[in-house]
């Protein structure tokens, strides 16, 4: 069929997922191109194995089974000294039992998973885990810990990438897992109020049943908690469309280090009365207070969603595709993700997910979300014609059916899981000017050579956010020395950020100076001292170690 036939192809998209292919050389005129409808059958035969969109491998699964080597203690792997906090005593344990009866965990086997981060790169040695259900219980716990000078590590779903969610030494783990109640949802305004321990995927399901969506979407949505999302100011897959949590969070409740409950749980879109205190806690990673509840604005659920998965011959074409995408899709564009060929190879090798398009140096996932299917289909038709006519893409597939959309998203969302099965992972989450976004990847491949197993780049191109990952057979201090501070110096040289969306945690605290001036770091320390004078909240995290 010819290019003129595209509208007819579009009209049948809801029924099936089609492949369209370009059977000519890049740059040829549209009339010299051949459109090939490869199949009318669903593309979900043997090549595909969809295992829950964005699901993380739970501890105890095949990738992190009991046979996996024990994770080295953080204080043995990294040069860090324990601060002079008190040690939990039998009297302390008895006091905690009175505060949260039946919810004090001291069994070493039960504590093991909470002491180790998901990447299995950090391990603490906490002896106590507490599971409060209410803000009042959190207040009692923190007031007691403040008086006793006991350090506390707040933990949500423990899906963090920078070691912010696990203890470094023997800090008490305060789990928000039982603080999982939806408090209210207002159909008129789309305002959701809930406790901090609610799992993001469950909140998504709750609001979608009412005709709305969460403004945040992550690959870890089946495990991560909304409180942890706020604490790290998580970005995710919908950032391009809905912006950051700093804009969508209307209010929050937090408990300070001394047990004071700060109730700023507003549901107003406009409140210009003094300092916006909630912003102090968004992105503070549990170092200024424990977020216990949140009020967040949810946008209406789109009535028409389409996902295109495209192959591009080079990164220059990826950039030009993004430029074309913004210009032609405009208000319906909701996501623009990219991944390199190595990412696709690892997803196939470790997760047995097959690429739905022919092998390409780069892949792009474009999502549109709108209110009228016909309007969106017309825009997409013009967009795809433009791409093919200019030679920016060489192959692609499109989905409108929800099941097939999830399968395409799985190729992007499960890259982290595939990397974790490839060996030890050195992860970097950086912001860069879009035109320089991928330059560091080939640079590192040349620098590291065979010392690295794989060097890959993928991420949110629409946000200028690169996920740079290096895998090796095992942790190597020598390889780390080749990566750091080189990666951070390179990033700073481009006026980028050393942390785009994963936070600072433990792993990046000493490189904060590459993105923040000394005056900013000094002010951050002053805020920390003001709100947590004893430094008991998530110590060793976020702020650089003091000499």
N, C-alpha and C positions, 0 to 999 in steps of 0.2 A: 504494500500500500504506500502511497505517497504522503508527503507532508500535509497535503490538503485533507487527508483522511483523519488527521489527528482528532478533530472534534468527535468523530464517531467512536474512536477508541476511548476517549475520555468518558463518553456516556456509558460505557460498559465497565468502567473501573470498579464500581461498587460490588459487582458480582465476583470478579476474580482478580487476582494479582497477575499483571502482565509483565513480561520482559519486553523491552524494546531495545533494539540493537542498531548500531550504525555500521553499515557494511561498505565503508569507504574510508579514505584517508582524511585525517583532521584538516579542516580548512576548506574542504570541497563545498561547492554551493549546495543549497538545500535540494534543488531539483536533481542533483546527482547522488542524493542519499537514498538508501533503501530502508524502509521501516519493516521490520520483521516481527510479526506476532508469533512468538515461540510456542506459547502454550495457552490453552484455556483451562487447564486443570490447576488446582491449587499447587503452589510450589512447596508443599509440606510433605513430601515423600521422604524417602530414606536419608537424603543429604541433611535434613534438618532434625535437630534434637533440641526443642525449646524447653528449657528447664526454668520456668518462672522468670519473668522479666526482672532483672536487677537483683536477683537473689544472691546473697553471699553464701559462701560455703561455711556452714556451721562447724564449730569445733567438734571433732569426733567424726567428721565426714572423711571421705577418701583423701582429700588434700591435706588435712591436718589431723590425721588419725593418731592413735596412741603410739604408733610406731615411729612417728616423726621425732627427730632428735630434740632433746630438751633445749629450750631457749635460754641463752646465757643471761644471767642477771644483769640488769641495766647498769648497776653501779660497778660491775666487773668489766663490762664492755666499754663504758664511757667514763671519762675522768670527772666524777661528781662526788662530792662529800656530803654526808648526811648532816643536816642542820640540827641544832640542839633542841629538838622537840622531845616531849615526854614519850615513854614507851607504854603501850596499853597494859594495864594491870588487871588482876582478877576483879578488883573493886570497880574498875572502869567497865569491865564486861558485865558485871552485875547491874551497874547503873544503866547501861544501854538496854539490858533485858527489861528493865522497868519502863523504859521509854518506848520501846518497840517490842513488846512481848512476843516471842516466837519467831521473830524476824531478825535475829542476830546470828549470822553465819560464821562459824569458826572451824568447820570441817576442812582440812587442807585440800581434799579432792574437789569439794565444791568451790573453794576459793581459787583453784588453779586457773580456770578459764578467765576469771576477772582480773587476775594478776598479769595476764599476757595479752598484748595487743593483737589485733586481727592479722597484722602482717607477720606476726611471730618474730619481731625484731627487738622487742623490749619485754622485760619481766620484772615485776616487783615482788615483794615478799610480805604483803599485807597478811595479817593474822585475823582480821575482823572485817566483815562486810555487814552493813546495816541496810534494811529495806523499809524506809518510812512510807506511809501512805498519804500523809497530809503535810501541809506547810507548817502546821503547828509542831508536828513531830520533828521535822527538819530543824525548826527553831530550837527545840529542846536539845537536840543533838549538838548543834553548833554552839549554843550557849555553854554547854558542858565542856566541849572540846576547847573552846576559847579559854575557859577558866583553867583547864588542865594542861593547856599548851600541847594539845594533840593535833597532829596534822591530818587533814581530810582531803581525799581525792574523790570528787564527784564523778559518777559514771552513768552514762545513759546506755545506748546500744553497743558501745565499745567498737565502733567501726572507724575510728579515727586513723589517720595516716601519719601523724607526726608525734605519736606517743603522749598525747595530752590526756587520754582517758584512763591510763593505768598508773598505779603507783610506781615511784622510782625506788623507794625503800619500803618502809612498813606503814605507810599512811593508811588510815582507816578508809575503806571504800564505802562511799555513800551512794547506793544504787537508787535510781529513780524508777526502776522497773514497775513498782506497784503503784506509782502515781500516774495512773493511766486512764483517768476518767475524762470524758467530754463533759464540760460544765454546761455549755449552751451553744446553740447555733441559731442565728437570726436569718430567716429566709429572705427578708426584705433587703438587708444590708450585706449579706454574705459574710457576717462576722462570726468567726469560730473562737470560742473560749474553751481552753482545755488545760489539763495538767501537763507538766513537762515530760512525763514518762510515756506519753502516747506515741505509738509507733507511727511513723510517717505514712506508711502504706495503709494502715487502718484508718487514719484520719482522711486520707484520700478517698477511701471507699465510703466513709461516712458522709462527706460533703458531696461526692458525686451522686449519691442516692438522692440528694436534695437539689441537684441541678447546678452544682458548683465544682470547682477544682481547687486543689491546693496550689498556691503560687510557686511552690518549691517541689522539685522532683529530682531524686538522686538514684544512682544505681544501687545504693544501700538502703533503699526505702523500706524493704521488708524487715529491717533490723534496727535502723537508727531511730532515735527519739527526737521529738520536736524540740525539747529543751537543749539537747546537744547540738541540733541544727542552729539554734539561736546562739549558743555559747561559742560556736566556731564561725558564725556568720556564713553558713554554707551557701554556696552558689548554685551549682547543679545545672540541670538540663533546660530549665524554663527561664533562666536568667535573662536571656535575650528578649523575651516577651514581657515578663512581669517585673524584672528588676530584682534588686537585692532585698533581703529580709529587713534591712534598715528602713525600707520604704513600706513594706507590707505589714510589718508588725505594728499594731496599734498600741499595745501596752503589754506589760508583764508584771509578774510578782517575783520577787527575789528575797532570799534570806541572807542577811549579812553575816560576817564572821562571828559577831558577838551574839547572834540569835535574833537580831532585830528583823522583823518582817516588813519589807518595803512593798506596799501594795500600790503599784502604778498600773493596775489591770484595767486600763481605760478601753472603751470600745468606740471612741470618737475619732473621726478622720481628721478633725481639726481641733487642736488644743495648744494654744500659744501662750501658756502660762508658765513662764520661767524656763529653767533648764530642762532639756529633754533627757531625763535621767535614764530612761530605758536604753538609750544608746550606749551608756557606759557598760552595760552587761552583755549586749550583743557583740560577739567577737572577743569577749574577755576570757573565754575558756575556763570559766569557773574560778578565776583568781580573785575576783572582786566580790562575788556572792554566788549563791546557788539559785538558779532560775527554777521556780516551782510551778509557775503557770504562765500562760501566754494568751494574748488576744491577737488574732491575725485576720487580715482581710482576704477573703477568697473570691476570685473572679468567677463570673458565670462559666459554666461548662460549654466549650465550643460544640456546635451542632455538626460541624463537618471537620474531620481531621484526615489529612493525607500525609504520607511519608514517602519520599523518594530517596532511593539509595543509588548513588552514582559513582562511576569510576572515572578518575581524572588522570591524564598522562603526566602531570607534574604539579608542583606546588604553586607555580605561577598561575596555572589554570584553576586551581582551588581558589586562590585569591580572586581571580576574575569572576569565577562562578558566584562567589559571595557578593561581589559588587553588583553583578547582574541580578542576583536574587533579591537584594535589598531594593533595587530600583523597580523591579517588576512585580514582586509579591507584596511589598509594602506592609500594610497593616495585618495581613494574614500570616506573615512569617513568624513562627514561634520557636524554631530551633535550627541551628546550623552547626553541625558537628563534623569533624574530620578525623581520619585515622590513616596511618601509613600502611604499606603492604605488609610489614613485619607484624603489625598488630593483627591483621586478618589471618596471617599464617599461624600465629600463636593461638588465636581463638579456635581455629580449625584443628590444630594439633592437640590441644589440651581439653577442649570442650566439645569437639566433634560438631561444631557449627560450620556449615558450608557457606561460602560466599554465593549470593544469588546473582552476581554479575561476573563477567570475565575478569581475570587477573589484571590488576592495575597498580601503578605505583602509589596512588592515593585513592581514598574513598571519602565520599561526602554523604552525610545524612541530612536531608532537608525536611522539616516538618512544617505544615501549615495548619492553622486552626482558625476557623471562621464560623459565620452564622448561616451561610447559604452555600450549599454544595455546588449549585450551578455556577455561582459567581467564582468560587475557589477553583473549580475545574477549568473555567475559561482562563483564569490567570495562570494556572499551572500549565495549561496547554501552550500558551504563548511563551512561557518561561522555558519549557523543555525544547520547543522549536528553536528558540534563540540559542540555547546551549549547543544543540546539535548543528545548527547552521554555522556556528563560530568555531566548532571543533574543540570546545572546552571540555566536553565529556565524550567518552568512547563507548560507554555501556551504562545501562541503568535499569532499575525496576521500581515499580510504584505500588503502593498498597493503600486501601481505604478501609478494608475489613480490620476490625480491632485485633483479631487473633494474629493476622499477618503483620500488622503494624508492630505488635509486641515482639514478634520474631525478628523484624528488622532492627528494632531498638536493642534487642539482646546482643546483636553483633557489636554494638558500641558500648552498652552498659556493662558487659561482662569481660571487657578487656582486663580490668583489674584482677578478676578471678583467674583468668588465663595466665597473667604474669606471675601470680602467686604460685602457680604450679610449675613455673619454668625455673625456679630457683630462688636464691635470695634476691630481693628487689631493693634497689636504691631509687627512691621516688622523689621527684621534684615537681612542684606545682607552682608555676611561675606565670606572671603577667608580662607581656611584651608588646611592643608596637606590632600590629597585625602583619605588616609587611615583612617583619623579621621573625615571625613566630616560629618557623621551622628551622631557621639557620643553625641553631645550636645542635640539632640532632646529627646532621652529617659531620659537623665539627667534632663532636664527641666520638663518633664512630672512628674517625681518623686518629683522634688522640689516644683512644683506649685500645684499638686494634683487637687482637685475640684475647686480651685480658677480660673483656666483657663478652658475655654470651650473646646478649642482644641489647641494642639501644633503640628505643622506639619513641615515637611522638604521636600524640593524639590530643583531642580536647575540644574546647568550646571556641571555635574560631570567631564567632560573633562577639565574644567577650574579650578576645585577645588573651585567652588562657590556655597555656600549653601544659599538658601532663607529660613530662619527660621521665622515662623509666629506663633503668639499666639493670639487667639481670646477670647474675653470676651463679656458679655452682654453689658457693657458700660465701658468707661474709668475709671480706678481706680488708684489713686496715690499709693495705697498700693501694687497693683500688679506690677506697674511700678518699685517700689522700690525693689521688689523681682527679677525683670529682670535686672535692671541696678543698679550698674555696673557689676553684676555677668556675664552677657553675654560677655561684653567687657573684663573682667579680664580672663575669660575662653579662649577667642579667643587669647588674648595677650600671655597667657601661652603656646599656641601652635604655637607662632610666626606667627599668622595669621593677617589678615587685617580687621578692623571694617567696611570697606566699599569696597566691591568688584567691584560693577558697578553702584550703585545707586547714588553715590556722597556723600557729607557730608551735604550740605544744612544747615538748622537751627537745626535739631534734633540731628545731630552727631558732631556739631562743638566742643563741650566741651569734646569729647572722642577721639579727634584726637591724643592725647598724648599716647594712647594705641598702636598706630601704627607708630608714628613718634617721633624721639628724639627731645629734646629741641632745638638743633642746627638747625634742619630742620624747626621747627616752627618759630624760630627767623628769618631765611632767608625768609620764606614765608611772614612774616609781613613786612620785608624790601621791598620786591617786591610790596606788596600792597601799601605801603606808597609812593613808587616811582611812580607807575602808577596811583594811585588814592589818592592823598595826603589828600583830604577832606573826603575820605571814603564814597562817595555818592553812589557807585555802589553796589547794593544788600547788604546793611548792615545787620549785625546780622547773616551772613551766612559764612560757610566754615572755618573761623579762630576762634579759641577759644576766648571767651569773656575775655577782659583784666580787671584785678582787679582795 
